[in-house]
Amino acid sequence: MSHRGIFISFEGSEGCGKTTQIRLLADALREEGHPVVLTREPGGTPVGEQIRHTLQHAAESSEMTPAAELLLFAASRAQLVREVIVPALDRGAAVISDRFLDSTTVYQGLARRIPAGAVRMINEFAIDGHLPDLTFVLDLPAEQSRARILSRPPHDGGLDRIESEPLEFYERVRAGYLEVASREPHRFRVLDAGASRASIAAQILEHVQESLNGLSTTRSI
């Protein structure tokens, strides 16, 4: 790539299979000769990883308010955009992020019921105009999402704060993603996370190749 790269984000409830599909897409793009930068939210930078620990595993986080949670996610995102995402796109890389601003819109805004105007303003400030070119939502019914999480091998510290939420929270998250995706059909692709791994991967790669072709055509005009 000699032009600006492509920015792709993956979204969905816990247990939807994002990590696997991100790895498969990265492998496929590298095989095609594209430089790839993988990152995640919260995290992706030294500052962001410290925030991630605070949000997910620090004992003190059990008393965290929704407003504080929102602002910590935004702080991690602001650092990630400026330190990692923008420089990588300027180098022509394909940037693939495990979650981005839509997670905040859904989890903190719709699921935790923080007013939409506040979430939008904070998101816009954090990303500084750098929206993903393409966002995949791996859609999974709340019951299946919860079952997948509980069936995972236990990791250090057990379930994190978000994974420990009740089923009703997961139902709001799923509904939130479908609502957000319906508002921006040009950016979002909603895929059935219950399909086979290979089928999902093939759909994702097809959509990414279409976007790459579209970006290339637009930039050559």
Residue frames relative to the residue before (quaternion, step in Angstrom):
aa qw qx qy qz dx dy dz
M 1.0000 0.0000 0.0000 0.0000 0.00 0.00 0.00
S 0.1617 -0.7878 0.5858 0.0999 3.58 -0.78 0.98
H 0.6642 0.4617 -0.2916 0.5105 3.58 1.26 -0.27
R 0.7382 -0.3429 0.3024 0.4961 3.53 -1.34 -0.17
G 0.4996 -0.6790 0.4561 0.2851 3.54 -1.05 0.78
I 0.5039 -0.6072 0.5097 0.3429 3.54 -1.33 -0.30
F 0.2444 -0.7678 0.5834 0.1021 3.54 -1.02 0.91
I 0.0124 -0.8088 0.5842 -0.0667 3.57 -0.55 1.25
S 0.0719 -0.7880 0.6095 0.0488 3.58 -0.94 0.85
F 0.2469 -0.7405 0.6095 0.1385 3.51 -1.26 0.62
E 0.0376 -0.8021 0.5953 -0.0287 3.56 -0.90 0.99
G 0.3389 0.7221 -0.5671 0.2052 3.53 -1.34 0.26
S 0.6385 -0.5281 0.3949 0.3970 3.52 -1.28 0.28
E 0.6843 -0.4480 0.3565 0.4516 3.56 -1.30 0.20
G 0.8189 0.2749 -0.1931 0.4653 3.57 -1.08 0.74
C 0.4787 0.7100 -0.4230 0.2963 3.61 1.21 0.14
G 0.5789 -0.6220 0.3688 0.3768 3.62 1.21 -0.17
K 0.2821 0.7959 -0.4978 0.1978 3.59 1.20 0.33
T 0.6610 0.5442 -0.3235 0.4029 3.56 0.79 -1.01
T 0.6604 0.5076 -0.2996 0.4652 3.57 0.93 -0.89
Q 0.7086 0.4650 -0.2729 0.4552 3.58 0.82 -0.97
I 0.5957 0.5426 -0.3641 0.4672 3.58 1.08 -0.58
R 0.6578 0.5076 -0.3098 0.4622 3.58 0.92 -0.89
L 0.6698 0.5004 -0.3025 0.4577 3.59 0.92 -0.89
L 0.6555 0.4971 -0.3179 0.4713 3.58 0.97 -0.80
A 0.6401 0.5251 -0.3318 0.4522 3.59 0.92 -0.85
D 0.6473 0.5135 -0.3193 0.4640 3.59 0.94 -0.85
A 0.6713 0.5049 -0.3022 0.4508 3.59 0.91 -0.92
L 0.6739 0.4870 -0.3062 0.4636 3.60 0.92 -0.84
R 0.6369 0.5167 -0.3353 0.4636 3.59 1.00 -0.73
E 0.6230 0.5340 -0.3396 0.4597 3.57 1.05 -0.72
E 0.6818 0.4637 -0.2785 0.4925 3.59 1.15 -0.61
G 0.6083 -0.6096 0.3323 0.3847 3.57 1.29 0.05
H 0.5086 0.6445 -0.4270 0.3790 3.58 1.23 0.21
P 0.3995 -0.6607 0.5653 0.2905 3.59 -0.97 0.73
V 0.1296 -0.8076 0.5749 0.0210 3.56 -0.90 0.96
V 0.0930 -0.7545 0.6475 0.0526 3.55 -1.09 0.84
L 0.1696 -0.7886 0.5869 0.0698 3.56 -0.73 1.11
T 0.0888 0.7863 -0.6094 0.0495 3.55 -1.00 0.76
R 0.2205 -0.7820 0.5710 0.1176 3.56 -1.29 0.12
E 0.2279 -0.7531 0.6025 0.1339 3.51 -1.35 0.43
P 0.5214 -0.3044 -0.7914 0.0955 1.44 -1.73 1.75
G 0.5158 0.6297 -0.4681 0.3440 3.57 -1.14 0.52
G 0.4970 0.7041 -0.4432 0.2466 3.53 -1.14 -0.70
T 0.7448 0.1615 -0.1278 0.6347 3.57 1.33 -0.22
P 0.6586 -0.4888 0.3536 0.4497 3.63 -1.15 0.26
V 0.6443 0.5018 -0.3237 0.4778 3.59 0.97 -0.82
G 0.6817 0.5103 -0.2855 0.4397 3.56 0.89 -0.97
E 0.6494 0.5165 -0.3298 0.4502 3.59 1.00 -0.72
Q 0.6063 0.5268 -0.3527 0.4800 3.58 1.11 -0.60
I 0.6473 0.5012 -0.3106 0.4831 3.57 1.00 -0.83
R 0.6151 0.5549 -0.3474 0.4393 3.59 1.00 -0.77
H 0.6530 0.5055 -0.3168 0.4666 3.57 0.92 -0.89
T 0.6486 0.5191 -0.3201 0.4554 3.57 0.92 -0.87
L 0.6935 0.4918 -0.2774 0.4475 3.57 0.89 -0.94
Q 0.8027 0.3639 -0.1617 0.4440 3.56 0.83 -0.95
H 0.8647 0.1944 -0.0380 0.4617 3.57 0.79 -0.93
A 0.5330 0.6346 -0.4281 0.3604 3.62 1.13 -0.38
A 0.5472 -0.6408 0.4283 0.3264 3.58 -0.90 0.93
E 0.6471 0.5521 -0.3156 0.4205 3.56 1.03 -0.80
S 0.5938 0.6212 -0.3636 0.3595 3.60 1.14 -0.54
S 0.4957 0.6665 -0.4354 0.3472 3.60 1.20 -0.24
E 0.7166 0.4111 -0.2444 0.5077 3.59 1.19 -0.50
M 0.3926 0.7520 -0.4612 0.2601 3.60 1.25 0.12
T 0.3709 -0.7207 0.5415 0.2232 3.57 -0.95 0.87
P 0.6354 -0.5261 0.3860 0.4128 3.62 -1.15 0.41
A 0.6400 0.5307 -0.3366 0.4420 3.61 0.99 -0.75
A 0.6553 0.4932 -0.3124 0.4793 3.59 0.96 -0.83
E 0.6188 0.5452 -0.3349 0.4557 3.58 1.00 -0.81
L 0.6428 0.5336 -0.3114 0.4529 3.58 0.91 -0.96
L 0.7139 0.4655 -0.2641 0.4516 3.57 0.80 -0.99
L 0.6269 0.5196 -0.3428 0.4686 3.60 1.06 -0.61
F 0.6262 0.5111 -0.3390 0.4813 3.60 0.97 -0.77
A 0.6638 0.5056 -0.3085 0.4566 3.59 0.92 -0.87
A 0.6299 0.5332 -0.3369 0.4534 3.60 1.01 -0.76
S 0.6478 0.5066 -0.3137 0.4746 3.56 0.94 -0.87
R 0.6699 0.5106 -0.2948 0.4512 3.57 0.95 -0.91
A 0.6362 0.5330 -0.3368 0.4447 3.60 0.93 -0.84
Q 0.6586 0.4952 -0.3043 0.4779 3.58 0.99 -0.81
L 0.6537 0.5328 -0.3063 0.4415 3.57 0.94 -0.91
V 0.6467 0.5285 -0.3226 0.4455 3.59 0.89 -0.92
R 0.7616 0.4151 -0.2118 0.4504 3.54 0.75 -1.07
E 0.7247 0.4406 -0.2501 0.4670 3.59 1.01 -0.74
V 0.8185 0.2572 -0.0960 0.5047 3.59 0.96 -0.85
I 0.7488 0.4589 -0.2649 0.3982 3.58 0.53 -1.18
V 0.7059 0.4628 -0.2870 0.4530 3.60 0.69 -1.02
P 0.6647 0.4813 -0.3365 0.4619 3.67 0.81 -0.78
A 0.6551 0.5111 -0.3238 0.4526 3.61 0.98 -0.79
L 0.6491 0.4998 -0.3195 0.4762 3.60 0.95 -0.80
D 0.6404 0.5264 -0.3228 0.4566 3.58 1.01 -0.78
R 0.6610 0.4777 -0.3013 0.4940 3.59 1.18 -0.55
G 0.5596 -0.6279 0.3833 0.3816 3.60 1.24 -0.11
A 0.4430 0.7105 -0.4494 0.3114 3.60 1.22 0.27
A 0.4167 -0.6090 0.5968 0.3150 3.50 -1.40 0.27
V 0.1487 -0.7922 0.5895 0.0536 3.57 -0.54 1.19
I 0.0596 -0.7934 0.6058 -0.0063 3.56 -0.73 1.11
S 0.0768 -0.8281 0.5552 -0.0064 3.55 -0.52 1.20
D 0.3331 -0.6975 0.6037 0.1950 3.53 -0.98 0.97
R 0.8063 -0.0855 -0.0724 0.5809 3.53 0.04 1.49
F 0.0498 0.7563 -0.6519 0.0210 3.52 -1.30 0.59
L 0.8529 -0.1903 0.0769 0.4801 3.60 -1.11 -0.52
D 0.5980 0.5889 -0.3750 0.3936 3.61 1.07 -0.60
S 0.5672 0.5757 -0.3886 0.4426 3.58 1.15 -0.49
T 0.6635 0.4910 -0.3085 0.4727 3.57 0.98 -0.81
T 0.6149 0.5427 -0.3462 0.4555 3.58 0.98 -0.81
V 0.7365 0.4262 -0.2298 0.4724 3.57 0.91 -0.93
Y 0.7515 0.4191 -0.2418 0.4484 3.59 0.61 -1.10
Q 0.7733 0.3340 -0.2012 0.4999 3.58 0.72 -1.03
G 0.6993 0.4721 -0.2785 0.4588 3.58 1.01 -0.75
L 0.8105 0.2939 -0.1485 0.4844 3.55 0.38 -1.24
A 0.7253 0.4319 -0.2663 0.4654 3.62 0.85 -0.88
R 0.7533 0.3357 -0.2037 0.5276 3.60 0.99 -0.78
R 0.4141 -0.7767 0.4047 0.2481 3.54 1.40 0.13
I 0.2785 0.7064 -0.5820 0.2909 3.57 0.90 0.97
P 0.5901 -0.6077 0.3825 0.3690 3.65 -0.86 0.85
A 0.5523 -0.6660 0.3998 0.3026 3.55 -0.87 1.04
G 0.6346 0.5555 -0.3434 0.4132 3.59 0.97 -0.77
A 0.6576 0.5022 -0.3055 0.4711 3.56 0.99 -0.83
V 0.6488 0.5144 -0.3170 0.4626 3.58 0.94 -0.88
R 0.6613 0.5147 -0.3102 0.4489 3.57 0.91 -0.92
M 0.6634 0.5113 -0.3091 0.4505 3.59 0.87 -0.92
I 0.6826 0.4798 -0.2867 0.4707 3.59 0.89 -0.94
N 0.6269 0.5299 -0.3321 0.4648 3.59 1.00 -0.78
E 0.6751 0.5077 -0.3017 0.4421 3.57 0.85 -0.98
F 0.6443 0.5102 -0.3233 0.4691 3.57 1.00 -0.79
A 0.6781 0.5172 -0.2990 0.4280 3.59 0.90 -0.92
I 0.7611 0.3999 -0.2247 0.4586 3.60 0.85 -0.91
D 0.2563 -0.8143 0.4947 0.1629 3.60 1.25 -0.26
G 0.7553 -0.4207 0.2016 0.4602 3.57 0.93 0.94
H 0.6063 0.5871 -0.3511 0.4054 3.60 1.23 -0.05
L 0.0103 -0.8016 0.5944 -0.0639 3.55 0.16 1.35
P 0.5577 -0.5683 0.4632 0.3892 3.61 -1.16 0.44
D 0.4866 -0.6289 0.5181 0.3152 3.55 -1.21 0.55
L 0.7954 0.0517 0.0320 0.6031 3.55 1.10 -0.76
T 0.0517 -0.8004 0.5973 -0.0029 3.56 -0.90 0.97
F 0.1917 -0.7750 0.5954 0.0896 3.56 -0.82 1.06
V 0.1292 -0.7474 0.6471 0.0769 3.54 -1.00 0.91
L 0.1883 -0.7607 0.6126 0.1027 3.57 -0.66 1.12
D 0.1802 -0.8472 0.4982 0.0400 3.52 -0.15 1.39
L 0.0622 0.7896 -0.6012 0.1057 3.55 -0.83 1.08
P 0.5107 -0.6297 0.4748 0.3424 3.63 -0.90 0.82
A 0.6282 -0.5920 0.3578 0.3561 3.56 -1.05 0.83
E 0.6408 0.5336 -0.3351 0.4385 3.59 0.97 -0.83
Q 0.6718 0.4849 -0.3011 0.4721 3.59 0.98 -0.83
S 0.6107 0.5510 -0.3462 0.4512 3.56 1.05 -0.77
R 0.6750 0.4932 -0.2869 0.4678 3.56 0.87 -0.99
A 0.6571 0.5178 -0.3132 0.4496 3.59 0.94 -0.87
R 0.6377 0.5265 -0.3298 0.4553 3.60 0.99 -0.79
I 0.6471 0.5200 -0.3239 0.4537 3.58 0.94 -0.85
L 0.7064 0.4723 -0.2705 0.4524 3.56 0.84 -0.97
S 0.6728 0.4976 -0.2983 0.4591 3.59 1.19 -0.47
R 0.4995 0.6581 -0.4306 0.3632 3.59 1.26 -0.16
P 0.5609 -0.5532 0.4718 0.3960 3.58 -1.18 0.44
P 0.5213 -0.6510 0.4347 0.3400 3.63 -0.86 0.79
H 0.1870 -0.7672 0.6011 0.1230 3.57 -1.04 0.79
D 0.7340 -0.4193 0.2850 0.4518 3.54 -1.29 0.25
G 0.8152 0.2288 -0.1811 0.5002 3.55 -0.80 0.99
G 0.4511 -0.6987 0.4554 0.3178 3.60 1.24 -0.12
L 0.7877 -0.2740 0.2227 0.5048 3.57 -1.22 -0.48
D 0.3920 -0.7049 0.5296 0.2627 3.57 -1.03 0.75
R 0.7715 -0.3844 0.2270 0.4533 3.58 -1.29 0.05
I 0.6974 0.4594 -0.2793 0.4738 3.59 0.89 -0.90
E 0.6535 0.5235 -0.3147 0.4470 3.58 0.95 -0.86
S 0.6743 0.5105 -0.2896 0.4481 3.59 1.16 -0.56
E 0.4597 0.6939 -0.4497 0.3239 3.60 1.23 -0.06
P 0.5561 -0.6253 0.4326 0.3356 3.62 -1.15 0.57
L 0.7211 -0.4558 0.3102 0.4195 3.56 -1.31 0.33
E 0.6323 0.5578 -0.3419 0.4150 3.59 0.93 -0.81
F 0.6065 0.5396 -0.3436 0.4721 3.59 1.12 -0.64
Y 0.6594 0.5093 -0.3001 0.4645 3.58 0.95 -0.88
E 0.6209 0.5349 -0.3391 0.4619 3.57 1.08 -0.68
R 0.6472 0.4975 -0.3172 0.4826 3.59 1.01 -0.76
V 0.6240 0.5382 -0.3388 0.4539 3.59 1.03 -0.76
R 0.6722 0.4893 -0.3169 0.4563 3.59 0.81 -0.91
A 0.6582 0.4999 -0.3091 0.4704 3.58 0.88 -0.91
G 0.6366 0.5476 -0.3219 0.4373 3.57 1.04 -0.81
Y 0.6607 0.5012 -0.3146 0.4618 3.58 0.91 -0.85
L 0.6611 0.4977 -0.3186 0.4623 3.58 0.92 -0.83
E 0.6344 0.5221 -0.3265 0.4672 3.58 1.06 -0.71
V 0.6700 0.4951 -0.3015 0.4638 3.58 0.86 -0.95
A 0.6607 0.5149 -0.3112 0.4489 3.59 0.93 -0.88
S 0.6450 0.5346 -0.3286 0.4360 3.58 1.02 -0.73
R 0.6315 0.5482 -0.3323 0.4362 3.60 1.17 -0.51
E 0.7965 0.1941 -0.0819 0.5668 3.61 1.10 -0.66
P 0.0387 -0.8537 0.5190 0.0198 3.60 0.56 1.10
H 0.5934 0.5768 -0.3752 0.4176 3.60 1.16 -0.44
R 0.7320 0.4102 -0.2331 0.4916 3.61 1.13 -0.62
F 0.7531 0.4249 -0.2126 0.4551 3.58 0.95 -0.86
R 0.0651 -0.7271 0.6794 0.0748 3.50 -1.33 0.58
V 0.1693 -0.7918 0.5824 0.0716 3.58 -0.57 1.17
L 0.0624 -0.8133 0.5781 -0.0228 3.57 -0.66 1.16
D 0.5042 -0.6427 0.4927 0.3000 3.55 -1.15 0.69
A 0.2853 -0.7967 0.5118 0.1480 3.56 -0.38 1.25
G 0.5987 0.5644 -0.3613 0.4386 3.57 1.27 -0.09
A 0.5078 0.6337 -0.4267 0.3980 3.59 1.27 -0.08
S 0.6742 -0.4877 0.3491 0.4308 3.56 -1.28 0.14
R 0.6445 -0.5381 0.3879 0.3802 3.53 -1.20 0.61
A 0.6830 0.4937 -0.2907 0.4530 3.58 0.89 -0.93
S 0.6438 0.5242 -0.3214 0.4555 3.58 0.99 -0.82
I 0.6535 0.4995 -0.3135 0.4745 3.59 0.91 -0.86
A 0.6582 0.5223 -0.3103 0.4447 3.58 0.90 -0.93
A 0.6554 0.5139 -0.3123 0.4569 3.58 0.98 -0.83
Q 0.6424 0.5141 -0.3191 0.4702 3.58 1.01 -0.82
I 0.6526 0.5214 -0.3157 0.4501 3.57 0.93 -0.91
L 0.6775 0.4925 -0.3042 0.4539 3.58 0.82 -0.96
E 0.6244 0.5370 -0.3393 0.4545 3.58 1.02 -0.76
H 0.6700 0.4909 -0.2975 0.4708 3.59 0.89 -0.91
V 0.6551 0.5085 -0.3204 0.4579 3.59 0.96 -0.82
Q 0.6532 0.5083 -0.3215 0.4600 3.59 0.93 -0.83
E 0.6190 0.5299 -0.3370 0.4717 3.58 1.08 -0.74
S 0.6673 0.4964 -0.3009 0.4667 3.57 0.96 -0.87
L 0.6340 0.5233 -0.3317 0.4627 3.59 0.97 -0.80
N 0.6560 0.5036 -0.3062 0.4714 3.57 0.97 -0.84
G 0.6566 0.5176 -0.3014 0.4583 3.55 1.04 -0.84
L 0.6521 0.5039 -0.3092 0.4746 3.56 0.99 -0.85
S 0.6451 0.5237 -0.3197 0.4553 3.57 0.99 -0.85
T 0.6580 0.5080 -0.3070 0.4635 3.59 0.98 -0.86
T 0.6562 0.5262 -0.3039 0.4474 3.56 0.94 -0.93
R 0.7161 0.4655 -0.2616 0.4496 3.55 0.91 -0.92
S 0.6579 0.5137 -0.3183 0.4494 3.59 1.19 -0.41
I 0.5483 0.6181 -0.3956 0.4011 3.57 1.29 -0.26
